[in-house]
Amino acid sequence: MGVPRIKDIGVIESQPAGVRLTVVKITTDQDGLYGYGCATFTQRADLVKPAVEKYLKPFLLARPRIGSKISGNPATTARTGRTVRC
């Protein structure tokens, strides 16, 4: 299996119990390999989605991993059974 590449970055906005939350979903070119991250900044909630879509997404799309191994994170390994490099 080759080095995973980021295929898409999506932004999910929600407001449970009146608290504005923003979650980023990163999908890769490998089936079943994806991740979620919190991007919540409650003081400027309206700016998070445009910032991710305008700056982060173009910067990261189609890039291979860039850094060290992520390990010990149940959210990373639970869905795929393996750790991911970022």
Legacy VTK file of the C-alpha trace (Angstrom):
# vtk DataFile Version 3.0
C-alpha trace
ASCII
DATASET POLYDATA
POINTS 86 float
0.000 0.000 0.000
1.393 3.402 -0.972
1.635 6.600 0.979
-1.863 7.974 1.648
-2.711 11.265 -0.006
-5.384 13.685 1.121
-8.322 13.486 -1.265
-10.792 15.861 0.376
-11.236 18.125 3.369
-14.768 18.789 4.524
-16.132 21.098 7.202
-19.025 20.054 9.418
-20.710 22.776 11.461
-23.107 21.989 14.289
-24.600 23.665 17.328
-25.516 21.140 20.023
-26.954 22.738 23.169
-26.302 26.192 21.712
-22.519 25.715 21.446
-21.156 26.251 17.943
-18.782 23.453 16.971
-16.767 22.930 13.815
-15.320 19.564 12.815
-12.973 18.925 9.909
-13.100 15.571 8.092
-10.059 14.563 6.061
-10.453 11.711 3.593
-7.602 9.994 1.790
-7.193 8.090 -1.442
-7.183 4.827 0.531
-10.576 3.262 1.199
-11.626 3.552 4.823
-8.728 5.773 5.863
-10.041 9.118 7.114
-9.897 11.316 10.175
-11.816 13.937 12.095
-10.467 16.925 13.970
-11.916 19.704 16.051
-11.577 23.124 14.448
-13.835 24.954 16.889
-12.993 28.559 17.662
-16.143 29.806 19.367
-15.154 33.483 19.453
-14.912 33.582 15.632
-17.051 30.627 14.592
-18.091 32.206 11.280
-14.467 32.444 10.146
-13.425 28.815 10.651
-15.179 27.231 7.657
-13.996 29.865 5.130
-10.447 29.678 6.526
-10.347 25.897 6.178
-11.828 25.979 2.670
-9.768 28.919 1.369
-6.353 28.270 2.966
-6.033 24.808 4.533
-7.771 22.734 1.854
-5.763 24.026 -1.157
-2.550 23.717 0.855
-3.095 20.071 1.827
-4.922 18.447 -1.098
-2.937 15.683 -2.802
-0.027 16.032 -0.384
1.566 12.919 1.059
2.067 12.620 4.776
4.384 15.228 6.245
5.645 14.442 9.703
5.733 11.881 12.398
3.553 8.914 13.214
0.333 9.503 15.114
-0.142 6.735 17.645
-2.211 6.018 20.687
-5.194 7.981 19.427
-8.252 5.705 19.588
-10.073 7.809 16.981
-7.223 7.242 14.528
-6.893 3.506 14.965
-10.461 2.444 15.773
-11.833 2.843 12.258
-8.888 1.462 10.327
-6.989 -0.764 12.729
-3.759 1.038 11.846
-1.996 4.239 12.664
-1.596 7.097 10.226
1.304 9.333 9.329
0.598 13.030 8.889
LINES 1 87
86 0 1 2 3 4 5 6 7 8 9 10 11 12 13 14 15 16 17 18 19 20 21 22 23 24 25 26 27 28 29 30 31 32 33 34 35 36 37 38 39 40 41 42 43 44 45 46 47 48 49 50 51 52 53 54 55 56 57 58 59 60 61 62 63 64 65 66 67 68 69 70 71 72 73 74 75 76 77 78 79 80 81 82 83 84 85
